[in-house]
Amino acid sequence: MFNLHLPSYLCHLTSSPMLPDITTRAHIENLFTQFYQQAFADPVIGYIFTDVTHLDLIKHMPVIANFWEDMLLTSHNYFGNPMKVHQQIDQLSRLTPEHFARWLQLWEQTIDANFKGETADMAKQRAHGIAKIMMAKIEMAR
C-alpha cells in the first residue's frame, strides 16, 4: 500500500464534494424544497404560486413528489391530472411561454446545484417535454 500526497495546488481537486444523482424520494423532496424557495421569490413566476394559486406547500409537496417519483423512479404513486390543474391555473391567470421558460430555467439551475447524473439529466429532459406538451394543450384549450 502506498500513500499519495498531492501538492497543495492540486488539493482543491479532491476537496469538492461530488453531487449525488437523484435516486430516492428524499432527493426529489429536497429538489422541490430548493426549487420552490427560488420559484416563490421569482419576479417572473413567483406571483403564480403566491397570488394566483396560493399554493399550499404542505399539501402540494407530497403530490408533486409523487408525480416526479413516478417520472424518474417509476414508483407508480401519482394518480392526478397535472394538465387539468395547469389549465385551471391558466384560466385564473394566463400562462405564457415565458412562464414555462422561467420554470425550466429555475428547475435546471436547482438540479445542477444539487444533483449530477443520469436521472438528474432525465429530470431536465422530461421537464422540457412536459412543458412543451402543457403549453400546446393549454393553447388548444383556450
Summary of the structure (lengths in Angstrom):
residues: 142
radius of gyration: 18.5
end to end distance: 69.4
largest distance: 69.4
contacts: 357
relative contact order: 0.16
helix: 71%
strand: 0%
